Amino acid sequence: MPSHNLAYVKIDELEIIGYSVAAEETVIAIPQLDVCFDVGKAPDQIIPINNVLLTHGHMDHAAGIAYYLSHRHFCGQSPGTILAPENLLGPIREIISAWSRLDGNKIPANLVGVKAGDEYQIKPNLFTRVFPTKHSRGSVGYSVIEKRKKIKPEYAELTSVQIVELKKQGVEIDTPLEIPIVTYLGDTQLVDFSQLKYIVESKILIAECTFYEDEHTERADVGRHMHISEFANLVEKLNNEYIVVTHTTQRTPMRDVRRMLKETLPAGIYKKIILLMDKMPKRFHRPLYKPDVQCEGGN
């Protein structure tokens, strides 16, 4: 049995699995790309994925780091790779070291510190590019980009023998081509991401929209999250085919979230919207009660 009930979204050949509720847990994986954005509490379903792309260190996004790494080791898998903002590497090492002592076994890990502008190779033609966000110190987002080469038009009719000869002569016959597949913003206040072409053109945008009520605008500002008014401003400037909404607050029922998105967004953009937490298995039901303390302001 899997440890978690996770939402499931299928977009063409890609499957998105995850869970994202403000202040509770956020973990979103795309197995076909071998990436998991944030790690949440490390559900069993994400353990085989080799690359965790951590946006920031808040516990609801990062609590499962040690379990993810330890369970991979226990199952005989190679050390997991965790990309994280450079300022988090020291604390992450301390966490792994402490859990190693508690567990009595060393927990192997491949930790990679990243900053805005960095790229990391996931597969031979697949890279993740790092960009800055506005949430906590050093917080970042990630775009996963496929890199190809396209032969220049003037060489398109050449035979393979002629192409090989030109390459021997050092002639550049290809033009680099980038195909942005998915962008994950993580937690962030509104930033003009339309300045970054690879975000604008990402086929899939995974973006937080935490708050919806008019009276929650101050909460959004304090916690450095997006309010629906800011979210609308953002997505109207982008050109994504699909927009997956994450990090919804427990303060607003899902039916009201759907209604407010429909009322706020232009019809053409609303058609692109997929609410991640709307895609939970039918057997899973959230508690009917509302907790007295709801503290998504800082996470």
FIFIMAR-998793 format. One line per 10 residues: number of its first residue (from 1); for each residue x, y, z of N, C-alpha, C. Coordinates in Angstrom, 1 decimal, padded with zeros to 4 digits. Layout:
// FIFIMAR-998793
NUM) X:Y:Z:X:Y:Z:X:Y:Z | ...
***
This chain:
// FIFIMAR-998793
1) 000.8:-001.2:000.0:000.0:000.0:000.0:000.9:001.3:000.0 | 000.6:002.2:-000.8:001.3:003.5:-000.8:001.1:004.2:000.5 | 002.1:005.0:000.9:002.0:005.7:002.2:001.0:006.9:002.1 | 000.8:007.4:000.9:000.0:008.6:000.8:-001.1:008.4:-000.3 | -002.2:009.1:-000.2:-003.1:009.3:-001.3:-002.7:010.6:-002.0 | -002.3:010.5:-003.2:-001.8:011.6:-004.0:-002.8:011.9:-005.2 | -002.9:013.2:-005.5:-003.6:013.6:-006.7:-002.9:013.1:-007.9 | -003.7:012.9:-009.0:-003.2:012.4:-010.2:-003.7:013.2:-011.4 | -002.8:013.7:-012.2:-003.1:014.5:-013.4:-002.3:013.9:-014.6 | -002.9:013.7:-015.7:-002.2:013.2:-016.9:-002.4:014.2:-018.0
11) -001.2:014.7:-018.4:-001.2:015.6:-019.5:-000.3:015.0:-020.6 | -001.0:014.6:-021.7:-000.3:013.9:-022.8:000.5:012.7:-022.2 | 001.8:012.7:-022.4:002.5:011.5:-022.0:003.1:011.7:-020.5 | 002.8:012.8:-019.9:003.3:013.1:-018.6:002.2:012.9:-017.5 | 002.7:012.3:-016.4:001.8:012.1:-015.2:002.3:013.0:-014.1 | 001.4:013.7:-013.5:001.8:014.6:-012.4:001.1:014.0:-011.1 | 001.9:013.6:-010.1:001.3:013.1:-008.9:001.7:014.0:-007.7 | 000.9:014.2:-006.8:001.3:015.1:-005.7:000.2:015.4:-004.7 | 000.6:016.3:-003.8:-000.3:016.8:-002.8:000.2:018.2:-002.4 | -000.7:019.2:-002.3:-000.3:020.5:-002.0:-001.4:021.3:-001.4
21) -001.3:021.4:-000.1:-002.2:022.2:000.8:-001.3:023.1:001.6 | -001.7:024.4:001.6:-000.8:025.4:002.4:-000.7:025.0:003.8 | 000.6:025.1:004.3:000.9:024.8:005.7:000.8:023.3:006.1 | 000.4:022.5:005.2:000.2:021.0:005.5:001.3:020.2:004.8 | 001.4:020.2:003.5:002.4:019.5:002.7:002.3:019.9:001.3 | 003.5:019.9:000.6:003.6:020.1:-000.8:004.7:019.2:-001.4 | 004.3:018.3:-002.3:005.2:017.4:-003.0:004.5:017.1:-004.3 | 005.3:017.4:-005.4:004.7:017.2:-006.8:005.8:016.6:-007.7 | 005.5:015.4:-008.2:006.4:014.6:-009.0:005.9:014.4:-010.4 | 006.9:014.3:-011.3:006.6:013.9:-012.7:007.5:012.8:-013.0
31) 007.1:011.5:-012.8:008.0:010.4:-013.0:008.7:010.3:-014.3 | 008.0:010.6:-015.4:008.6:010.5:-016.7:009.8:011.5:-016.9 | 009.8:012.6:-016.2:010.9:013.5:-016.2:012.0:013.2:-015.1 | 011.7:012.2:-014.3:012.5:011.9:-013.2:012.8:013.0:-012.2 | 011.8:013.8:-012.0:011.9:015.0:-011.0:010.8:015.0:-010.0 | 011.1:015.5:-008.8:010.1:015.7:-007.8:010.3:017.1:-007.3 | 009.3:018.0:-007.5:009.4:019.4:-007.0:009.0:019.4:-005.5 | 009.9:019.8:-004.7:009.8:019.7:-003.2:009.5:018.3:-002.8 | 009.6:018.0:-001.5:009.6:016.6:-001.1:008.5:016.3:-000.1 | 007.8:017.4:000.5:006.8:017.2:001.4:007.2:016.3:002.6
41) 006.4:015.2:002.8:006.7:014.2:003.8:007.3:013.0:003.2 | 007.7:013.1:002.0:008.3:011.9:001.2:007.4:010.7:001.1 | 006.3:010.9:000.4:005.4:009.7:000.2:006.2:008.6:-000.6 | 005.8:007.4:-000.3:006.5:006.2:-000.9:006.6:006.3:-002.5 | 005.5:006.9:-003.1:005.5:007.0:-004.5:006.6:007.8:-005.2 | 007.2:008.6:-004.4:008.3:009.5:-005.0:009.7:008.9:-004.7 | 009.8:007.9:-003.9:011.1:007.4:-003.6:012.0:007.0:-004.8 | 011.4:006.3:-005.8:012.2:005.9:-007.0:012.7:007.0:-007.9 | 012.1:008.2:-007.7:012.5:009.4:-008.5:013.9:009.9:-008.1 | 014.8:010.1:-009.0:016.2:010.3:-008.7:016.5:011.8:-008.3
51) 015.7:012.7:-008.7:016.0:014.1:-008.5:014.9:014.9:-007.8 | 015.2:015.4:-006.6:014.3:016.3:-005.9:014.8:017.7:-006.1 | 013.9:018.6:-006.6:014.2:020.0:-006.8:013.5:020.8:-005.7 | 014.3:021.2:-004.7:013.7:021.8:-003.5:013.7:023.3:-003.7 | 012.6:024.0:-003.5:012.5:025.4:-003.7:012.9:026.3:-002.5 | 012.6:025.7:-001.3:012.9:026.5:-000.1:012.8:025.5:001.1 | 013.1:026.0:002.3:013.3:025.0:003.4:012.1:024.9:004.4 | 011.0:025.5:004.1:009.9:025.4:005.0:009.5:023.9:005.2 | 009.1:023.6:006.4:008.9:022.2:006.7:007.9:021.5:005.9 | 006.8:022.2:005.5:005.7:021.5:004.7:006.2:021.1:003.3
61) 007.4:021.7:002.9:007.9:021.4:001.6:009.2:020.5:001.7 | 009.8:020.4:002.9:011.1:019.8:003.0:011.3:018.8:004.1 | 010.2:018.5:004.8:010.3:017.6:006.0:010.8:016.2:005.7 | 010.5:015.7:004.5:010.9:014.3:004.2:012.2:014.1:003.6 | 013.1:015.0:003.6:014.4:014.9:003.0:015.2:013.7:003.5 | 015.3:013.5:004.8:016.1:012.4:005.3:015.4:011.1:005.0 | 014.1:011.0:005.1:013.4:009.7:004.8:013.6:009.4:003.3 | 013.4:010.3:002.5:013.6:010.1:001.0:015.0:009.4:000.8 | 016.0:010.0:001.3:017.4:009.6:001.1:017.6:008.2:001.8 | 017.2:008.1:003.0:017.4:006.8:003.8:016.6:005.7:003.1
71) 015.4:005.9:002.7:014.6:004.8:002.1:015.2:004.3:000.8 | 015.7:005.3:000.0:016.4:004.9:-001.2:017.6:003.9:-000.9 | 018.3:004.3:000.1:019.5:003.5:000.5:019.0:002.1:001.0 | 018.0:002.1:001.8:017.4:000.9:002.3:016.9:-000.1:001.2 | 016.4:000.5:000.1:015.9:-000.3:-001.0:017.0:-000.6:-002.1 | 018.3:-000.2:-001.7:019.4:-000.6:-002.6:019.5:000.3:-003.9 | 018.9:001.5:-003.8:019.0:002.5:-004.9:020.1:003.4:-004.7 | 020.5:004.0:-005.8:021.6:005.0:-005.8:021.2:006.2:-004.9 | 022.2:006.9:-004.4:021.9:008.1:-003.5:021.0:009.1:-004.3 | 020.0:009.6:-003.7:019.1:010.5:-004.4:019.9:011.9:-004.5
81) 019.5:012.6:-005.5:020.1:013.9:-005.7:019.1:015.0:-005.3 | 019.5:015.9:-004.4:018.7:017.0:-004.0:019.3:018.3:-004.4 | 018.6:019.0:-005.3:019.0:020.4:-005.6:018.3:021.3:-004.6 | 019.0:022.2:-004.1:018.4:023.1:-003.1:019.2:024.4:-003.1 | 018.5:025.5:-002.7:019.2:026.8:-002.6:020.5:026.6:-001.8 | 021.6:027.3:-002.2:022.9:027.1:-001.6:022.9:027.4:-000.1 | 022.1:028.3:000.4:022.1:028.6:001.8:021.5:027.5:002.7 | 020.8:026.5:002.0:020.2:025.5:002.8:021.1:024.2:002.9 | 022.2:024.2:002.2:023.0:023.0:002.2:023.6:022.6:003.6 | 024.0:023.6:004.3:024.5:023.4:005.7:023.5:022.7:006.6
91) 022.3:023.4:006.7:021.3:022.8:007.5:020.8:021.4:007.1 | 020.8:021.2:005.7:020.4:019.9:005.2:021.4:018.8:005.6 | 022.7:019.1:005.5:023.7:018.2:006.0:023.6:017.9:007.4 | 023.3:018.9:008.3:023.1:018.6:009.7:021.9:017.7:009.9 | 020.8:017.9:009.2:019.7:017.0:009.4:020.0:015.6:009.0 | 020.7:015.4:007.9:021.1:014.0:007.4:022.0:013.4:008.4 | 023.0:014.2:008.9:023.9:013.7:009.9:023.2:013.2:011.2 | 022.3:014.0:011.7:021.5:013.7:012.9:020.7:012.4:012.7 | 020.0:012.3:011.6:019.2:011.1:011.3:020.1:009.9:011.1 | 021.3:010.1:010.5:022.2:008.9:010.4:022.6:008.4:011.8
101) 022.8:009.3:012.7:023.2:008.9:014.1:022.0:008.2:014.8 | 020.8:008.7:014.6:019.6:008.1:015.2:019.3:006.7:014.6 | 019.5:006.6:013.3:019.2:005.4:012.6:020.3:004.3:012.7 | 021.5:004.8:013.0:022.7:003.9:013.1:023.3:003.5:011.8 | 022.9:004.2:010.7:023.4:003.9:009.4:023.7:005.2:008.7 | 024.8:005.3:008.0:025.1:006.5:007.2:024.0:006.7:006.1 | 023.5:007.9:005.9:022.6:008.1:004.8:023.3:008.8:003.7 | 023.5:008.1:002.5:024.2:008.7:001.4:023.3:009.7:000.7 | 023.9:010.8:000.2:023.2:011.8:-000.5:024.0:012.5:-001.5 | 023.4:013.0:-002.6:024.1:013.8:-003.6:023.4:015.2:-003.5
111) 024.0:016.1:-002.7:023.5:017.5:-002.5:024.1:018.5:-003.5 | 023.2:019.2:-004.1:023.7:020.2:-005.1:023.1:021.6:-004.8 | 024.0:022.5:-004.4:023.5:023.9:-004.1:023.3:024.6:-005.4 | 022.2:025.3:-005.5:021.9:026.1:-006.7:021.5:027.5:-006.4 | 021.6:028.4:-007.4:021.2:029.8:-007.3:020.6:030.1:-008.7 | 020.0:031.3:-008.7:019.3:031.7:-009.9:020.3:031.7:-011.1 | 019.9:031.2:-012.2:020.7:031.1:-013.4:021.4:029.8:-013.7 | 021.5:029.0:-012.6:022.2:027.7:-012.7:021.3:026.7:-013.6 | 022.0:025.8:-014.2:021.4:024.7:-014.9:022.0:023.4:-014.4 | 021.1:022.3:-014.4:021.6:021.0:-013.9:021.0:020.0:-014.9
121) 021.9:019.0:-015.3:021.5:018.0:-016.3:020.8:016.9:-015.6 | 019.6:016.6:-016.0:018.8:015.5:-015.4:019.0:014.2:-016.2 | 018.8:014.4:-017.6:019.0:013.3:-018.5:019.9:013.9:-019.7 | 020.3:013.0:-020.6:021.2:013.6:-021.7:020.7:014.8:-022.4 | 019.4:014.9:-022.6:018.9:016.1:-023.3:017.9:016.9:-022.4 | 017.9:016.6:-021.1:016.9:017.2:-020.2:017.7:018.0:-019.1 | 017.3:019.2:-018.9:018.0:020.1:-018.0:016.9:020.8:-017.1 | 017.3:021.2:-015.9:016.5:022.1:-015.1:017.2:023.4:-015.0 | 016.5:024.5:-015.2:017.1:025.8:-015.1:016.4:026.5:-013.8 | 017.3:027.2:-013.1:016.9:027.8:-011.8:016.6:029.3:-011.9
131) 015.6:029.7:-011.3:015.2:031.2:-011.3:014.8:031.6:-010.0 | 015.0:032.9:-009.7:014.6:033.4:-008.3:013.1:033.6:-008.1 | 012.7:033.4:-006.9:011.3:033.6:-006.5:011.4:034.6:-005.3 | 010.2:034.9:-004.8:010.1:035.9:-003.7:009.3:035.3:-002.6 | 010.0:034.5:-001.7:009.3:033.9:-000.6:010.1:033.9:000.6 | 011.2:033.1:000.6:012.1:033.1:001.8:013.5:033.3:001.2 | 014.5:033.5:002.1:015.9:033.8:001.7:016.4:032.7:000.8 | 016.8:033.1:-000.4:017.4:032.1:-001.4:016.4:031.3:-002.1 | 015.1:031.5:-001.9:014.1:030.6:-002.6:014.2:030.7:-004.1 | 013.9:029.6:-004.7:014.0:029.5:-006.2:012.9:028.7:-006.8
141) 012.7:028.8:-008.1:011.8:027.9:-008.8:012.6:027.2:-009.9 | 012.0:026.3:-010.6:012.7:025.4:-011.6:011.9:025.3:-012.9 | 012.6:025.3:-014.0:012.0:025.0:-015.3:012.7:023.7:-015.8 | 012.0:022.8:-016.3:012.6:021.6:-016.9:012.5:021.8:-018.4 | 013.7:021.7:-019.1:013.8:022.1:-020.5:014.5:021.0:-021.3 | 013.9:020.6:-022.4:014.5:019.7:-023.3:015.3:020.5:-024.3 | 016.6:020.1:-024.5:017.5:020.7:-025.4:017.7:019.8:-026.6 | 017.5:020.4:-027.8:017.7:019.7:-029.1:018.5:020.5:-030.0 | 018.9:019.9:-031.1:019.6:020.6:-032.2:018.8:020.5:-033.5 | 018.6:021.6:-034.1:017.9:021.6:-035.4:018.8:022.0:-036.5
151) 018.9:021.2:-037.6:019.8:021.5:-038.7:019.4:022.8:-039.3 | 020.4:023.6:-039.7:020.1:024.9:-040.3:019.5:024.7:-041.7 | 018.6:025.5:-042.1:017.9:025.3:-043.4:018.9:025.1:-044.6 | 020.0:025.8:-044.6:020.9:025.8:-045.7:021.6:024.4:-045.8 | 021.5:023.6:-044.8:022.2:022.3:-044.8:021.1:021.1:-044.8 | 019.9:021.5:-044.9:018.8:020.5:-044.7:018.8:019.4:-045.8 | 019.3:019.8:-047.0:019.2:018.9:-048.2:020.5:018.1:-048.4 | 021.5:018.2:-047.5:022.7:017.5:-047.7:022.6:016.1:-047.3 | 023.5:015.3:-047.9:023.5:013.8:-047.5:024.3:013.7:-046.2 | 024.1:012.5:-045.6:024.8:012.2:-044.4:026.3:012.3:-044.5
161) 026.8:011.9:-045.7:028.3:012.0:-045.9:028.7:013.4:-046.0 | 028.0:014.3:-046.6:028.3:015.7:-046.7:028.3:016.4:-045.3 | 027.3:016.0:-044.5:027.1:016.5:-043.2:028.3:016.1:-042.3 | 028.8:014.9:-042.4:029.9:014.4:-041.7:031.2:015.2:-042.1 | 031.3:015.4:-043.3:032.5:016.2:-043.8:032.5:017.6:-043.3 | 031.3:018.2:-043.3:031.3:019.6:-042.7:031.6:019.6:-041.3 | 031.1:018.6:-040.5:031.4:018.5:-039.1:032.9:018.4:-038.9 | 033.6:017.6:-039.7:035.0:017.4:-039.6:035.8:018.7:-039.8 | 035.2:019.6:-040.6:035.8:020.9:-040.9:035.4:021.9:-039.8 | 034.7:021.5:-038.9:034.3:022.4:-037.8:033.2:023.3:-038.1
171) 032.4:023.0:-039.1:031.2:023.9:-039.5:030.1:023.6:-038.6 | 029.5:024.6:-038.0:028.3:024.5:-037.2:027.1:024.4:-038.1 | 026.5:023.1:-038.1:025.4:022.9:-039.0:024.0:022.9:-038.3 | 024.1:023.0:-037.0:022.9:022.9:-036.2:022.6:024.2:-035.4 | 021.3:024.4:-035.1:020.9:025.5:-034.3:020.4:025.0:-033.0 | 020.8:025.5:-031.8:020.3:025.0:-030.6:018.8:025.3:-030.4 | 018.1:024.3:-029.9:016.7:024.5:-029.7:016.3:024.1:-028.3 | 015.5:025.0:-027.6:015.1:024.7:-026.3:013.6:024.5:-026.3 | 013.1:023.4:-025.6:011.7:023.2:-025.5:011.3:023.2:-024.0 | 010.8:024.2:-023.4:010.4:024.3:-022.0:009.2:023.4:-021.8
181) 009.3:022.4:-020.9:008.3:021.4:-020.7:007.4:021.8:-019.5 | 008.0:022.1:-018.4:007.3:022.4:-017.2:008.0:023.4:-016.3 | 007.3:024.3:-015.8:007.9:025.3:-014.8:007.1:025.1:-013.5 | 007.9:025.1:-012.4:007.4:025.0:-011.1:007.8:026.2:-010.3 | 006.8:027.0:-009.9:007.2:028.3:-009.2:007.5:028.1:-007.7 | 006.9:027.1:-007.1:007.0:026.9:-005.7:006.2:028.0:-005.0 | 006.5:028.3:-003.7:005.8:029.4:-003.0:006.5:030.7:-003.4 | 005.7:031.7:-003.7:006.2:033.0:-004.1:005.2:034.1:-004.1 | 005.6:035.3:-003.8:004.8:036.4:-004.1:004.8:036.6:-005.6 | 004.0:037.6:-006.1:003.9:037.9:-007.5:005.3:038.4:-008.0
191) 005.8:037.8:-009.0:007.0:038.3:-009.7:006.7:038.3:-011.2 | 007.2:039.3:-011.9:006.9:039.3:-013.3:007.7:038.3:-014.1 | 007.2:037.0:-014.0:007.9:035.9:-014.7:007.8:036.0:-016.2 | 007.0:037.0:-016.7:006.9:037.1:-018.1:008.2:037.6:-018.7 | 009.2:038.0:-017.9:010.5:038.5:-018.4:011.4:037.3:-018.8 | 010.9:036.1:-018.4:011.7:034.9:-018.7:011.0:034.0:-019.7 | 011.6:034.0:-020.9:010.9:033.4:-022.1:010.6:031.9:-021.8 | 011.5:031.2:-021.2:011.3:029.8:-020.9:010.1:029.5:-020.0 | 009.8:030.5:-019.1:008.6:030.3:-018.3:007.4:030.7:-019.1 | 007.4:031.7:-019.8:006.3:032.1:-020.7:005.9:031.0:-021.6
201) 006.8:030.2:-022.1:006.5:029.2:-023.1:006.5:027.8:-022.6 | 006.6:027.6:-021.3:006.5:026.3:-020.7:005.2:025.7:-021.1 | 005.2:024.5:-021.5:003.9:023.8:-021.8:003.0:023.7:-020.6 | 003.6:023.4:-019.4:002.9:023.3:-018.2:003.5:024.3:-017.2 | 002.6:025.0:-016.5:003.0:025.9:-015.4:002.4:025.3:-014.2 | 003.2:025.1:-013.2:002.7:024.6:-011.8:002.9:025.8:-010.9 | 001.8:026.4:-010.5:001.9:027.7:-009.7:001.0:027.7:-008.5 | 001.5:028.3:-007.5:000.7:028.5:-006.3:-000.3:029.6:-006.5 | -001.5:029.3:-005.9:-002.5:030.4:-005.7:-003.1:030.1:-004.4 | -002.6:030.7:-003.3:-002.9:030.3:-002.0:-004.2:030.9:-001.5
211) -004.4:032.2:-001.7:-005.5:032.9:-001.0:-006.5:033.4:-002.1 | -007.8:033.5:-001.7:-008.9:033.8:-002.6:-009.8:034.9:-002.1 | -010.0:035.0:-000.8:-011.0:036.0:-000.3:-010.3:037.3:-000.3 | -011.2:038.4:-000.4:-010.7:039.8:-000.5:-010.0:040.1:000.9 | -010.5:039.6:002.0:-009.9:039.9:003.3:-008.6:039.1:003.5 | -008.2:038.3:002.6:-007.0:037.5:002.8:-005.8:038.1:002.1 | -005.9:039.3:001.5:-004.8:039.9:000.8:-003.6:040.2:001.7 | -003.9:040.7:002.9:-002.9:041.0:003.9:-002.1:039.7:004.3 | -002.9:038.6:004.5:-002.2:037.3:004.8:-001.3:036.9:003.7 | -001.7:037.1:002.4:-000.8:036.8:001.3:000.4:037.6:001.3
221) 000.3:038.9:001.6:001.5:039.7:001.7:002.4:039.3:002.8 | 001.9:039.1:004.0:002.7:038.7:005.1:003.5:037.4:004.9 | 002.8:036.4:004.3:003.4:035.1:004.1:004.2:035.0:002.8 | 004.1:036.1:002.0:004.8:036.1:000.7:004.2:034.9:-000.2 | 002.9:035.0:-000.3:002.2:034.0:-001.2:001.4:034.8:-002.2 | 000.8:034.1:-003.2:000.0:034.8:-004.2:-001.5:034.8:-003.8 | -002.1:035.9:-003.9:-003.6:036.1:-003.9:-004.1:035.9:-005.3 | -005.4:035.5:-005.4:-006.0:035.3:-006.7:-005.9:036.5:-007.7 | -005.9:037.7:-007.1:-005.8:038.9:-007.9:-004.4:038.9:-008.6 | -003.4:038.6:-007.8:-002.0:038.6:-008.3:-001.8:037.4:-009.3
231) -002.4:036.3:-009.0:-002.3:035.1:-009.8:-002.9:035.4:-011.2 | -004.0:036.1:-011.2:-004.6:036.4:-012.5:-003.7:037.4:-013.3 | -003.1:038.3:-012.6:-002.2:039.2:-013.3:-001.0:038.5:-013.9 | -000.5:037.5:-013.2:000.6:036.7:-013.7:000.2:035.9:-014.9 | -000.8:035.0:-014.8:-001.1:034.1:-015.9:-001.5:034.7:-017.2 | -002.1:035.9:-017.1:-002.5:036.6:-018.3:-001.4:037.1:-019.2 | -000.2:037.1:-018.6:001.0:037.5:-019.3:001.8:036.3:-019.9 | 001.4:035.1:-019.6:002.1:033.9:-020.0:001.4:033.2:-021.1 | 002.0:032.2:-021.6:001.4:031.5:-022.8:001.5:030.0:-022.6 | 001.2:029.5:-021.4:001.2:028.1:-021.1:000.0:027.4:-021.6
241) 000.1:026.1:-022.0:-001.0:025.3:-022.4:-001.8:024.8:-021.2 | -001.2:024.5:-020.1:-001.8:024.0:-018.9:-001.3:024.7:-017.7 | -002.2:025.0:-016.8:-001.8:025.7:-015.6:-002.3:024.9:-014.4 | -001.4:024.3:-013.6:-001.8:023.4:-012.5:-001.7:024.3:-011.2 | -002.8:024.5:-010.5:-002.8:025.3:-009.3:-002.6:024.5:-008.1 | -001.6:025.0:-007.3:-001.2:024.3:-006.1:-001.3:025.2:-004.9 | -001.0:024.6:-003.7:-000.9:025.3:-002.4:-002.2:026.1:-002.0 | -003.3:025.5:-002.2:-004.6:026.1:-001.9:-004.7:026.1:-000.4 | -005.3:027.2:000.1:-005.6:027.3:001.6:-006.8:026.5:002.0 | -006.7:026.0:003.3:-007.9:025.3:003.9:-009.0:026.3:004.3
251) -008.7:027.6:004.2:-009.6:028.6:004.6:-010.8:028.7:003.6 | -010.5:028.3:002.4:-011.5:028.5:001.4:-011.9:027.1:000.8 | -013.2:026.7:000.9:-013.6:025.4:000.3:-013.3:025.3:-001.2 | -013.0:024.1:-001.6:-012.6:023.9:-003.0:-013.7:024.4:-004.0 | -014.9:024.2:-003.7:-016.0:024.7:-004.6:-015.9:026.2:-004.8 | -015.6:026.9:-003.7:-015.4:028.4:-003.8:-014.2:028.8:-004.6 | -013.1:028.0:-004.4:-011.9:028.2:-005.2:-012.2:028.1:-006.7 | -012.9:027.1:-007.0:-013.3:026.9:-008.4:-014.1:028.1:-009.0 | -015.1:028.5:-008.1:-016.0:029.5:-008.6:-015.2:030.9:-008.7 | -014.3:031.2:-007.8:-013.6:032.4:-007.8:-012.6:032.5:-009.0
261) -012.0:031.3:-009.3:-011.1:031.3:-010.4:-011.8:031.5:-011.7 | -013.0:030.9:-011.8:-013.8:031.1:-013.0:-014.3:032.5:-013.2 | -014.7:033.2:-012.1:-015.1:034.5:-012.1:-014.0:035.5:-012.4 | -012.8:035.2:-011.9:-011.7:036.2:-012.0:-010.9:036.1:-013.3 | -010.7:034.9:-013.8:-009.9:034.7:-015.0:-010.7:034.8:-016.3 | -010.1:035.3:-017.3:-010.7:035.2:-018.7:-011.0:033.8:-019.0 | -012.1:033.6:-019.8:-012.5:032.2:-020.1:-011.4:031.4:-020.8 | -010.7:032.0:-021.7:-009.6:031.3:-022.4:-008.5:030.8:-021.4 | -008.3:031.5:-020.4:-007.2:031.1:-019.4:-007.9:030.1:-018.4 | -009.1:030.3:-018.0:-009.7:029.4:-017.1:-009.8:028.0:-017.7
271) -009.9:027.8:-019.0:-010.0:026.5:-019.6:-008.6:025.8:-019.4 | -007.6:026.5:-019.2:-006.3:025.9:-019.0:-006.0:025.4:-017.5 | -006.9:025.8:-016.6:-006.7:025.6:-015.2:-007.0:024.1:-014.8 | -006.0:023.6:-014.0:-006.2:022.3:-013.4:-005.9:022.5:-011.9 | -006.9:022.3:-011.0:-006.7:022.3:-009.6:-006.2:021.0:-009.1 | -004.9:021.0:-008.6:-004.3:019.7:-008.3:-005.1:019.0:-007.2 | -005.6:019.7:-006.2:-006.3:019.0:-005.1:-007.8:018.6:-005.5 | -008.2:019.0:-006.7:-009.4:018.5:-007.3:-009.3:017.1:-007.8 | -008.0:016.6:-007.9:-007.7:015.4:-008.6:-007.3:014.3:-007.6 | -007.8:014.4:-006.4:-007.5:013.4:-005.4:-008.4:012.1:-005.7
281) -007.9:010.9:-005.3:-008.7:009.7:-005.4:-010.0:009.9:-004.7 | -011.1:009.3:-005.3:-012.4:009.5:-004.7:-012.5:008.8:-003.4 | -011.7:007.8:-003.1:-011.8:007.2:-001.8:-011.2:008.1:-000.7 | -010.5:009.1:-001.1:-009.9:010.0:000.0:-010.8:011.1:000.3 | -011.1:011.3:001.6:-011.9:012.4:002.0:-011.2:013.2:003.1 | -011.2:014.6:002.9:-010.6:015.4:003.9:-011.5:015.5:005.1 | -011.0:015.8:006.3:-011.8:015.9:007.5:-012.9:017.0:007.3 | -014.0:016.7:008.0:-015.1:017.7:007.9:-014.9:018.9:008.8 | -014.1:018.7:009.8:-013.9:019.8:010.7:-012.8:020.8:010.2 | -012.9:022.0:010.7:-011.8:023.0:010.4:-011.0:023.2:011.7
291) -009.7:023.1:011.6:-008.9:023.3:012.8:-009.1:024.8:013.3 | -008.9:024.9:014.6:-009.1:026.3:015.2:-007.9:027.2:014.8 | -006.7:026.6:014.6:-005.5:027.3:014.2:-005.1:027.0:012.8 | -005.1:027.9:011.9:-004.7:027.7:010.5:-003.6:028.7:010.3 | -002.4:028.2:010.0:-001.2:029.1:010.0:-000.4:029.0:008.7 | -001.1:029.1:007.6:-000.3:029.0:006.3:000.4:030.3:006.0 | 000.3:031.3:006.8:000.9:032.6:006.5:002.4:032.6:006.2 | 003.2:031.7:006.8:004.6:031.8:006.6:005.2:030.6:005.8 | 004.4:029.7:005.4:004.9:028.5:004.7:004.5:028.4:003.3
***
